[in-house]
Amino acid sequence: MPAKIRLQRHGRKRLAFYHIVVADSRAPRDGRLIERIGSYNPNTNPATIDLDFDKALDWLTKGAQPTDTVRAILSYKGVLYKKHLMGGVAKGAFDEAEAERRFDAWLADKEAKVQAKKDRLTQDSDSLKAKQLEAEAKVNADRAEAIAKRNAELAAEAEAANAPEEVEAPAEEVVAEEAPAVEETPQAEAPAAEDKEEKKAE
C-alpha cells in the first residue's frame, strides 16, 4: 500500500492543530507514522503552515498520496506547482533555470497576496477597535448627560421644597395683623348704641 501524506490531530477540544505526517495508509490517524514534515494550525487567520518544502516534494515524487486537506496545503505552499515544473523540465519543455524563474515569480506573487490579506485584516481590526471606542465614548457621554440632568432635577426639587416654607411665614404674619382689625369692630359699634339710648331718653 502506498504511503499517505495526511494530518495527525493534536491539541485540545475545539482548539485543534495538526501535524503533517507521512504514514502508511493502513495506520490509524493518530497512530504510527513514517516521518513528520510540518504542522498546520487553522486557529489563526490566515492559517499558520510550517512545512518542510523539500521533504514534501521528495515524498510526492516517490508516489505518496496526499489527502484532500493536505493537497490544498501543498498547493497553497507551492509544492504541487514545483512538482509540475519539474515534470516540465523532465519532458524537455523548458530548462531548470526557467522553472526556477517561474516558481520564484509565483512565490513572490503568493507572498504579496498573503501580506495584502494580513494588512487588510489588521486594518479591519483597527477600524473595529476605533468604532468600539467611539461607541463607548458616546455611551459615556450620554450617561454623564443623564446624570447631570438628574442632578439638576433633584436640585430643582430641593429648591421647590424649601420655597413653600418661606412663603408660609408671611401668611402667618398677615393673619396676625388682621386679628386686631376684627377686635376694633365692636368698639366702633359701641358709640352707635350709646346714640340710640340718648335718643330714647329724649
C-alpha positions in Angstrom: 0.0 0.0 0.0 1.3 3.5 -0.8 2.3 6.0 1.8 -0.1 8.9 2.5 0.6 12.4 3.4 -2.1 13.4 5.9 -2.9 15.3 9.1 -2.4 14.0 12.6 -4.7 15.7 15.2 -3.3 17.3 18.3 -4.4 20.0 20.7 -7.5 20.2 23.0 -11.2 20.1 22.3 -12.3 22.9 19.9 -8.8 24.1 19.6 -7.0 21.5 17.5 -3.8 21.8 15.5 -2.3 19.2 13.2 1.0 17.7 12.3 1.6 17.0 8.6 2.9 13.4 8.5 3.8 10.7 6.1 2.3 7.4 7.3 1.2 4.1 6.0 -2.4 4.3 4.6 -3.4 1.3 6.9 -2.2 3.0 10.1 -4.7 4.8 12.3 -5.0 8.6 12.0 -3.1 9.3 15.2 -1.1 6.1 15.1 2.3 5.1 13.8 4.0 7.5 11.3 7.0 7.3 9.0 8.0 11.0 9.1 6.7 14.3 10.2 7.2 17.0 7.6 5.3 20.0 9.0 2.4 21.4 11.0 -0.9 23.2 10.3 -2.7 25.5 12.7 -6.2 26.6 11.4 -6.9 28.6 14.6 -5.1 31.7 13.2 -6.1 34.0 10.4 -4.6 33.3 7.9 -3.8 29.7 9.0 -0.2 29.0 10.1 1.5 26.4 8.0 5.0 25.2 8.8 6.2 22.8 6.0 9.5 21.2 5.1 9.2 22.0 1.3 12.0 19.7 0.1 10.8 16.7 2.1 7.2 17.2 0.9 8.4 17.4 -2.7 10.6 14.3 -2.3 7.7 12.3 -0.9 5.4 13.4 -3.7 7.9 12.4 -6.3 8.2 9.0 -4.6 4.5 8.5 -5.0 3.0 9.4 -1.6 -0.7 10.3 -1.9 -1.9 13.4 -0.1 -5.4 13.7 1.4 -7.7 16.4 0.2 -6.8 18.9 3.0 -3.1 18.2 2.7 -3.3 18.6 -1.1 -4.8 22.1 -0.5 -2.0 22.9 1.9 0.7 21.7 -0.6 -0.9 23.7 -3.3 -1.0 26.8 -1.1 2.7 26.4 -0.3 3.6 25.8 -4.0 4.8 22.2 -3.6 2.4 20.9 -6.3 3.4 23.7 -8.7 7.1 22.9 -8.1 6.4 19.3 -8.9 4.5 20.3 -12.1 7.5 22.5 -13.2 10.0 19.7 -12.5 7.8 17.4 -14.7 8.1 20.0 -17.5 11.9 20.0 -17.1 12.0 16.2 -17.3 9.9 16.3 -20.5 12.2 19.0 -22.0 9.6 21.7 -22.3 12.0 24.2 -20.6 15.2 24.1 -18.7 15.7 24.2 -14.9 16.6 27.9 -14.8 13.3 28.8 -16.5 11.5 26.5 -14.0 13.2 28.3 -11.1 12.3 31.7 -12.6 8.6 30.8 -12.9 8.5 29.4 -9.4 10.1 32.5 -7.9 7.6 34.7 -9.7 4.7 32.6 -8.5 6.1 32.6 -4.9 6.6 36.4 -4.9 3.0 36.9 -6.1 1.7 34.5 -3.5 3.6 36.3 -0.7 2.2 39.6 -1.9 -1.3 38.3 -1.7 -0.8 36.8 1.8 0.7 40.1 3.0 -2.2 42.1 1.5 -4.6 39.8 3.4 -2.7 40.3 6.6 -2.7 44.1 6.1 -6.4 44.1 5.4 -7.2 42.1 8.5 -5.0 44.4 10.6 -6.8 47.4 9.1 -10.2 45.9 9.7 -9.2 45.1 13.3 -8.0 48.7 13.9 -11.2 50.2 12.4 -13.3 47.9 14.6 -11.5 49.0 17.7 -11.9 52.6 16.7 -15.7 52.1 16.2 -15.9 50.4 19.6 -14.0 53.2 21.3 -16.3 55.8 19.6 -19.4 53.9 20.7 -18.1 53.6 24.2 -17.3 57.3 24.4 -20.9 58.1 23.1 -22.4 55.9 25.8 -20.3 57.5 28.5 -21.3 61.0 27.2 -25.0 60.0 27.3 -24.6 58.6 30.7 -22.9 61.8 32.0 -25.6 63.9 30.4 -28.3 61.8 32.1 -26.6 62.1 35.5 -26.3 65.9 35.1 -29.9 66.2 34.1 -31.0 64.0 37.1 -28.9 66.1 39.5 -30.4 69.3 38.1 -33.9 67.9 38.7 -33.0 66.9 42.2 -31.7 70.4 42.9 -34.9 71.9 41.5 -37.0 69.7 43.7 -34.9 70.6 46.7 -35.4 74.3 46.0 -39.1 73.8 45.5 -39.3 72.0 48.8 -37.6 74.9 50.6 -39.7 77.6 48.8 -43.1 76.9 50.4 -41.8 77.2 53.9 -40.5 80.8 53.1 -43.9 81.7 51.6 -46.0 80.4 54.5 -44.1 82.6 57.1 -45.5 85.9 55.7 -49.0 84.4 55.6 -48.9 83.9 59.4 -47.9 87.5 59.8 -50.8 88.7 57.7 -53.2 86.7 59.9 -51.7 88.2 63.0 -52.0 91.7 61.6 -55.7 91.1 60.6 -56.7 90.0 64.1 -56.7 93.5 65.7 -58.9 94.8 62.9 -61.6 92.3 64.0 -61.4 93.4 67.6 -61.8 97.1 66.6 -65.3 96.5 65.1 -67.2 96.1 68.4 -65.6 99.4 69.6 -66.9 101.2 66.6 -70.4 99.8 67.1 -70.5 100.9 70.8 -70.9 104.7 70.2 -73.7 103.9 67.8 -75.5 102.0 70.6 -75.0 105.0 73.0 -76.5 107.4 70.5 -79.6 105.2 70.2 -80.0 105.2 74.1 -79.7 109.1 74.2 -82.5 109.4 71.5 -84.8 107.2 73.6 -84.2 109.3 76.7 -85.1 112.5 74.9 
